[in-house]
Structure formats: C-alpha cells, structure tokens
Amino acid sequence: MSHWRTAVRGLGELFITAGLVILLFVVYELWWTGFTTKRDQHRLLNTLHQQWAHGVLVKDPPLGSAIAILRIPRLGHKYLFAIVQGTSTADLIKGPGHYPGTAMPGEIGNFAVAGHRTTYEHPFYNINRLRQGDAIVLETENRWYTYTVENIPGTKARYQEIVSPSDVSVAYSVPDQPDPTLSPTQRVLTFTSCNPRYSAAQRIVIHALLTGSMPKSAGLPPALHGYRIRSA
Amino acid sequence: MYGCLWRRLPGGIPGKLLGCAVLLFATLALLFLVVFPWAGPKLPFNHVTVDTSPSPRPTSAASPVVPD
C-alpha cells in the first residue's frame, strides 16, 4: 500500500517538474533569447564601429561578423540591428543574417537577409508592416544605402510575398526568376522570415530597390531625418 | 522524489535549504545554458531562411542548406 503511494507521488512530482521545465522553456524562448541577442548585438556594433574607426576594411567578412547596420524608419527610431554575415542557426541568433554569396550592400544583384520573426529579439517581427515606398537604410563603413520597398520592375517579385519555405528564387540575384543564372542589372534588397508568427509554414518576403547612395561624410540620408547617429 | 532528496540533504534545516538552493540553481543553469539553447533552434518558428536541398545552387542564391 505504501509502495503504491510512493510511486504515485513520485509520478505526480515528475509531471509537475516536467510542466515547470516546459514553462521555463517558454520563458527562455520569449524573453531570455532576446537578452542574449541584445548582448551579442551590443558586441557586434562595438566591434563594427571600431573597425570603421580604424579603417579596417574586411574584404570577405567571416561568418557571424557584422557587415552593416540596418535601420527601418517605419519600425521606429529605435529600430537598429547589426546585420551579420551568414544564415546558419549560430549566425541568426546574433541578428539578421546576410545570405553568403548574394550581393553586398549597394551592389548590383540581390542583398538578401534572413531574420527571426519571433524570439532572439525578433528583428523581423513587424516586417509585414512595411509598405511600398518605405525606406530601408543600410549604414556601411563609408556610405549610406537607402532602399525603397517596391515591386521589382521586370520581374514577378512583389514588394511583399508569402512563399513556400523552399522558394529560394526570392534570393536570386534577379529575384523570382526561374533561371538563377540571369545576370542582374538592378540593386535589390530582400528580407526573408517565417510566416505567420510562431509558425514555419511559410516565408514572408520583402523586396526593395536601391534608390539612394551617399557618402557618410555628406550627412544623413533623407530617410533618417531626425535620427541621432553614433559616430564611428 | 523531492521528499527523498530533502531527507538525504545534510546539515539540519539551514543546510537542507542551502542544498536545495544550490541544486535548484545548478538545474536552472544547466537548462538555460545547455539544454534550452540546444532545443530552441529546433523549433519550427525559428526557421527563417528559404532553402532547398538538392536543387541547382546558383552563383547568387541562398545559404548553405539549413535544415527546414
């Protein structure tokens, strides 16, 4: 009889513990990951500013290192992320990640970036709010690049698309073309993230076209009017 | 389970409380620093890239294969 009670009590304690662990995991995913990403972003931004200050030009940025700073006025003045090189799990927990092999900021081709929609400070949580005409600004060592959210002329790429997770053509140098070897003529930016939030059933894709490029010495681009920018 | 643990911890009530606190802290550290970071990326809503496995890999296109 008492053995029976001990077993039942043990089982009950086990279930309660499992429930607590799962609750803790939810806390970890929704809150703690944002913490660690914020810490990583802080380090990346510091390193990037140091590199810029010392004029250390990195030709082939190593995976996981910061390559540019992203600002999106539509998502608020505080919206700022260092974009890292690479789209592996380890890269993307640090911040939005640049698909290796796609164009670099401002280059002809497609600067394609993946980012978390939820968890890990969810850089792309609100990218569904981007509308045609919205600015996406990239800061590099010496230049500002302003992209404008837009359908890509001469292609089927709409400014916002919901696609299947296997639709890699959105990241082709000429986006949404069946032929990945077409040589690009336009300077395109592409964001990918999961859709809907807290699901992986689809991918949400945002396309934008380069509409402005200016040296940082000439001041702020029009889209960042009113911003306070940390100088290198 | 927990009753057994409580009986085995030494040091009277203060020692037992201290032992519990240490064990709890160690468990939380193990979960947050090892188990959860391993499990997190396996959740479906953390997959944010577009990719395919065997399709032609163009010069300009997507990442090395990320499990989906």
Boltz contact constraints between the chains, C-beta under 6 A:
constraints:
  - contact:
      token1: [A, 10]
      token2: [B, 1]
      max_distance: 6.0
  - contact:
      token1: [A, 13]
      token2: [B, 1]
      max_distance: 6.0
  - contact:
      token1: [A, 13]
      token2: [B, 2]
      max_distance: 6.0
  - contact:
      token1: [A, 25]
      token2: [B, 36]
      max_distance: 6.0
  - contact:
      token1: [A, 28]
      token2: [B, 36]
      max_distance: 6.0
  - contact:
      token1: [A, 87]
      token2: [B, 49]
      max_distance: 6.0
  - contact:
      token1: [A, 87]
      token2: [B, 63]
      max_distance: 6.0
  - contact:
      token1: [A, 89]
      token2: [B, 41]
      max_distance: 6.0
  - contact:
      token1: [A, 99]
      token2: [B, 62]
      max_distance: 6.0
  - contact:
      token1: [A, 99]
      token2: [B, 63]
      max_distance: 6.0
  - contact:
      token1: [A, 102]
      token2: [B, 60]
      max_distance: 6.0
  - contact:
      token1: [A, 109]
      token2: [B, 60]
      max_distance: 6.0
  - contact:
      token1: [A, 114]
      token2: [B, 48]
      max_distance: 6.0
  - contact:
      token1: [A, 114]
      token2: [B, 49]
      max_distance: 6.0
  - contact:
      token1: [A, 116]
      token2: [B, 48]
      max_distance: 6.0
  - contact:
      token1: [A, 118]
      token2: [B, 45]
      max_distance: 6.0
  - contact:
      token1: [A, 165]
      token2: [B, 68]
      max_distance: 6.0
  - contact:
      token1: [A, 166]
      token2: [B, 52]
      max_distance: 6.0
  - contact:
      token1: [A, 167]
      token2: [B, 50]
      max_distance: 6.0
  - contact:
      token1: [A, 168]
      token2: [B, 50]
      max_distance: 6.0
  - contact:
      token1: [A, 168]
      token2: [B, 51]
      max_distance: 6.0
  - contact:
      token1: [A, 168]
      token2: [B, 52]
      max_distance: 6.0
  - contact:
      token1: [A, 168]
      token2: [B, 61]
      max_distance: 6.0
  - contact:
      token1: [A, 168]
      token2: [B, 62]
      max_distance: 6.0
  - contact:
      token1: [A, 170]
      token2: [B, 50]
      max_distance: 6.0
  - contact:
      token1: [A, 171]
      token2: [B, 50]
      max_distance: 6.0
  - contact:
      token1: [A, 171]
      token2: [B, 61]
      max_distance: 6.0
  - contact:
      token1: [A, 171]
      token2: [B, 62]
      max_distance: 6.0
  - contact:
      token1: [A, 172]
      token2: [B, 60]
      max_distance: 6.0
  - contact:
      token1: [A, 172]
      token2: [B, 61]
      max_distance: 6.0
  - contact:
      token1: [A, 173]
      token2: [B, 60]
      max_distance: 6.0
  - contact:
      token1: [A, 180]
      token2: [B, 58]
      max_distance: 6.0
  - contact:
      token1: [A, 180]
      token2: [B, 61]
      max_distance: 6.0
  - contact:
      token1: [A, 181]
      token2: [B, 58]
      max_distance: 6.0
  - contact:
      token1: [A, 192]
      token2: [B, 50]
      max_distance: 6.0
  - contact:
      token1: [A, 193]
      token2: [B, 48]
      max_distance: 6.0
  - contact:
      token1: [A, 194]
      token2: [B, 45]
      max_distance: 6.0
  - contact:
      token1: [A, 194]
      token2: [B, 47]
      max_distance: 6.0
  - contact:
      token1: [A, 194]
      token2: [B, 48]
      max_distance: 6.0
  - contact:
      token1: [A, 198]
      token2: [B, 45]
      max_distance: 6.0
  - contact:
      token1: [A, 199]
      token2: [B, 45]
      max_distance: 6.0
  - contact:
      token1: [A, 200]
      token2: [B, 44]
      max_distance: 6.0
  - contact:
      token1: [A, 200]
      token2: [B, 45]
      max_distance: 6.0
  - contact:
      token1: [A, 200]
      token2: [B, 47]
      max_distance: 6.0
  - contact:
      token1: [A, 203]
      token2: [B, 50]
      max_distance: 6.0
